[in-house]
Amino acid sequence: MPRRSDLEQKALQFIANTGEAGVLQSDLWRQLDASSREGSRISIKLENKGLIRRERELSEGRWTYRLYPKRKRASINSIIDCPCLTCLENIRCGAYGATSPNDCEKLTDWLISLTQEGSDLSGDS
């Protein structure tokens, strides 16, 4: 029988791979070949550690939880529009270079636009 920490690691990996869709707790236990009791304990432990988020959900007439990863997978999409990627000054840019990210107007404007997009998505004004 696998150790509990091994099951926790497998559970966390599986949940992380589900992304924003999450996974029903009952589906996770079937995937891990664990009992529902053992699975509930693992999900509660992962939630208490701050690694996952659990949301109660009615599925096929029964209450269960949908499990979501708290950490999002890194994606190139998050930096695809960064001006540094196409900047002609890139080779001279650095802390002690002729150009510095600390005073780059293009980078500052891009970062400000990201924070404004984030506010728009969260419903803030």
C-alpha positions as CSV (number, residue, x, y, z in Angstrom):
1,M,0.0,0.0,0.0
2,P,1.4,3.4,-0.9
3,R,2.4,5.8,1.9
4,R,0.1,8.7,2.6
5,S,2.7,11.3,1.6
6,D,3.0,9.5,-1.8
7,L,-0.7,9.7,-2.3
8,E,-0.7,13.4,-1.3
9,Q,2.0,14.1,-3.9
10,K,0.1,12.2,-6.6
11,A,-3.1,13.9,-5.6
12,L,-1.5,17.4,-5.8
13,Q,0.1,16.6,-9.2
14,F,-3.2,15.4,-10.6
15,I,-5.1,18.4,-9.3
16,A,-2.4,20.7,-10.7
17,N,-2.8,19.1,-14.1
18,T,-6.5,19.8,-14.2
19,G,-5.9,23.6,-14.2
20,E,-8.8,26.0,-14.0
21,A,-11.4,23.3,-14.6
22,G,-10.5,21.5,-11.3
23,V,-11.5,18.0,-10.5
24,L,-14.3,16.5,-8.5
25,Q,-13.0,15.0,-5.2
26,S,-14.7,11.7,-6.0
27,D,-13.0,11.5,-9.4
28,L,-9.6,12.1,-7.8
29,W,-10.0,9.2,-5.4
30,R,-10.9,6.9,-8.2
31,Q,-7.9,8.0,-10.1
32,L,-5.6,7.4,-7.1
33,D,-7.3,4.1,-6.2
34,A,-8.0,5.4,-2.7
35,S,-11.0,5.2,-0.4
36,S,-13.2,8.2,-0.1
37,R,-12.3,8.5,3.5
38,E,-8.6,8.5,2.7
39,G,-9.2,10.9,-0.2
40,S,-11.1,13.4,2.0
41,R,-8.3,13.5,4.5
42,I,-5.7,14.1,1.8
43,S,-7.8,16.9,0.2
44,I,-8.3,18.6,3.6
45,K,-4.6,18.3,4.4
46,L,-3.7,19.8,1.0
47,E,-6.2,22.6,1.6
48,N,-4.8,23.3,5.1
49,K,-1.3,23.5,3.6
50,G,-2.6,26.1,1.2
51,L,-1.9,24.0,-1.9
52,I,-5.4,23.6,-3.2
53,R,-8.9,25.2,-3.0
54,R,-12.0,23.2,-2.3
55,E,-15.5,24.4,-3.4
56,R,-18.6,22.6,-2.5
57,E,-20.6,21.4,-5.6
58,L,-23.7,19.4,-6.3
59,S,-22.9,16.6,-8.7
60,E,-25.3,13.9,-9.9
61,G,-27.6,14.7,-6.9
62,R,-24.8,14.4,-4.3
63,W,-22.7,17.0,-2.6
64,T,-19.0,16.8,-3.2
65,Y,-16.1,19.1,-3.6
66,R,-14.3,20.4,-6.7
67,L,-10.6,20.7,-6.1
68,Y,-8.6,23.5,-7.8
69,P,-4.8,24.1,-7.7
70,K,-3.8,27.3,-6.0
71,R,-0.7,27.7,-8.1
72,K,-1.1,28.3,-11.7
73,R,1.2,26.7,-14.3
74,A,3.7,29.1,-15.8
75,S,2.9,30.1,-19.4
76,I,4.7,32.1,-22.1
77,N,1.4,33.9,-22.6
78,S,2.0,35.9,-19.5
79,I,5.1,37.6,-21.0
80,I,4.4,37.4,-24.7
81,D,3.8,41.2,-25.0
82,C,6.7,42.2,-22.8
83,P,8.6,45.0,-24.7
84,C,11.9,43.5,-23.5
85,L,11.6,40.6,-25.9
86,T,11.8,42.8,-29.0
87,C,13.7,45.7,-27.6
88,L,16.7,46.8,-29.6
89,E,18.5,48.0,-26.4
90,N,18.1,44.5,-24.9
91,I,21.8,43.7,-25.3
92,R,22.9,46.8,-23.3
93,C,20.1,46.6,-20.7
94,G,20.9,45.6,-17.2
95,A,21.6,47.0,-13.7
96,Y,24.9,48.5,-14.8
97,G,24.2,48.8,-18.5
98,A,23.6,51.9,-20.6
99,T,19.8,51.1,-20.3
100,S,18.2,49.8,-17.2
101,P,14.8,48.2,-16.5
102,N,14.5,50.6,-13.6
103,D,14.0,53.6,-15.9
104,C,12.6,52.0,-19.0
105,E,9.5,53.8,-20.1
106,K,8.2,51.0,-22.3
107,L,8.6,48.4,-19.6
108,T,6.8,50.7,-17.0
109,D,3.9,51.3,-19.4
110,W,3.6,47.6,-20.1
111,L,3.5,46.8,-16.3
112,I,1.0,49.5,-15.7
113,S,-1.2,48.1,-18.5
114,L,-1.0,44.6,-16.8
115,T,-2.2,45.9,-13.5
116,Q,-5.0,47.8,-15.1
117,E,-6.1,44.6,-17.0
118,G,-6.0,42.7,-13.7
119,S,-8.2,45.4,-12.1
120,D,-10.7,45.2,-15.0
121,L,-10.9,41.4,-14.7
122,S,-11.5,41.5,-11.0
123,G,-14.3,44.0,-11.3
124,D,-12.4,46.9,-9.6
125,S,-12.7,50.4,-10.9
